Amino acid sequence: MDNGKKTDLCMNEEEANELLQKSRKRIDEIDNDLVNLIDERTALAKDVVKAKKFLGMEIYDKSREDEVHNQVLKLAKEKDIDGDILTIIMNMLAMLSKNKQKELLWRENNG
């Protein structure tokens, strides 16, 4: 099948379709794992807010966010992943956690 694009000479159409399906199946599995990990990460907000409240800390902890940001950039470089995009993802995860912490504090303070 020649559609004007270069093809991998070691692969035929059947092998390409099989590789595509196998890869998509694995991506679906990883997506499921990611959602489960995000749920687990967000659920830890209960413990975090309890400790922060006891310690008299605010929900926003700049030093912790800076620490996470620096670690993410280090990992991004090691794994050759776009650091800007990974930072956006981590900021979104931090937002989920902060929102959950605020929700838990609100519930605790308002019955």
C-alpha positions as CSV (number, residue, x, y, z in Angstrom):
1,M,0.0,0.0,0.0
2,D,1.7,3.2,-1.1
3,N,0.1,6.4,-0.1
4,G,3.2,8.5,-0.7
5,K,4.5,8.1,2.8
6,K,7.6,6.2,3.8
7,T,6.9,2.8,5.4
8,D,8.9,0.6,7.7
9,L,10.2,-2.1,5.4
10,C,10.2,-4.6,8.2
11,M,6.5,-4.3,8.8
12,N,3.5,-5.3,6.7
13,E,0.0,-4.0,7.0
14,E,-1.2,-6.8,9.3
15,E,1.7,-6.3,11.6
16,A,1.1,-2.6,11.7
17,N,-2.5,-3.1,12.6
18,E,-1.6,-5.5,15.3
19,L,1.0,-3.2,16.7
20,L,-1.5,-0.3,16.7
21,Q,-4.2,-2.4,18.5
22,K,-1.7,-3.7,21.0
23,S,-0.4,-0.2,21.7
24,R,-3.9,1.3,22.0
25,K,-4.8,-1.5,24.5
26,R,-1.8,-0.7,26.6
27,I,-2.5,3.1,26.5
28,D,-6.0,2.3,27.7
29,E,-4.6,0.3,30.6
30,I,-2.1,3.1,31.5
31,D,-4.9,5.7,31.4
32,N,-6.9,3.5,33.8
33,D,-3.8,3.3,36.1
34,L,-3.3,7.1,35.9
35,V,-6.9,7.8,36.9
36,N,-6.6,5.4,39.8
37,L,-3.3,7.0,40.9
38,I,-4.9,10.5,40.6
39,D,-7.8,9.3,42.8
40,E,-5.3,7.9,45.4
41,R,-3.2,11.1,45.3
42,T,-6.3,13.3,45.7
43,A,-7.6,11.1,48.6
44,L,-4.5,11.9,50.5
45,A,-5.8,15.4,50.8
46,K,-7.7,14.3,54.0
47,D,-4.4,13.5,55.7
48,V,-2.7,16.5,54.4
49,V,-5.4,19.0,55.5
50,K,-5.6,17.3,59.0
51,A,-1.8,17.8,59.4
52,K,-1.8,21.3,58.0
53,K,-4.7,22.3,60.3
54,F,-2.9,20.9,63.4
55,L,0.3,22.7,62.4
56,G,-1.5,25.9,61.7
57,M,-0.5,25.9,58.0
58,E,-2.3,27.4,55.0
59,I,-3.5,25.1,52.2
60,Y,-1.1,26.8,49.8
61,D,2.5,25.8,50.6
62,K,4.8,27.6,48.2
63,S,7.9,25.8,49.4
64,R,6.3,22.4,48.8
65,E,5.0,23.4,45.4
66,D,8.5,24.6,44.4
67,E,10.0,21.3,45.6
68,V,7.5,19.3,43.5
69,H,8.0,21.6,40.5
70,N,11.8,21.2,40.7
71,Q,11.5,17.4,41.1
72,V,9.2,17.2,38.1
73,L,11.5,19.2,35.9
74,K,14.4,16.9,36.9
75,L,12.4,13.8,36.0
76,A,11.2,15.4,32.8
77,K,14.8,16.0,31.7
78,E,15.8,12.4,32.7
79,K,12.9,10.9,30.8
80,D,13.1,13.3,27.8
81,I,9.5,14.6,28.4
82,D,8.5,18.2,27.7
83,G,9.0,19.9,31.0
84,D,6.5,22.6,30.3
85,I,3.7,20.2,29.6
86,L,4.6,18.0,32.6
87,T,4.6,21.1,34.8
88,I,1.0,21.9,33.6
89,I,-0.1,18.4,34.5
90,M,1.5,18.6,37.9
91,N,-0.1,22.0,38.5
92,M,-3.5,20.5,37.6
93,L,-2.9,17.7,40.1
94,A,-1.9,20.2,42.8
95,M,-5.1,22.1,42.0
96,L,-7.1,18.9,42.5
97,S,-5.5,18.4,45.9
98,K,-5.9,22.0,47.0
99,N,-9.6,22.0,46.0
100,K,-10.1,18.7,47.9
101,Q,-8.4,20.2,50.9
102,K,-10.6,23.3,50.7
103,E,-13.7,21.1,50.4
104,L,-12.7,19.1,53.5
105,L,-12.1,22.2,55.5
106,W,-15.4,23.7,54.4
107,R,-17.2,20.6,55.4
108,E,-15.5,20.4,58.8
109,N,-16.3,24.1,59.5
110,N,-19.9,24.0,58.2
111,G,-21.1,20.7,59.4
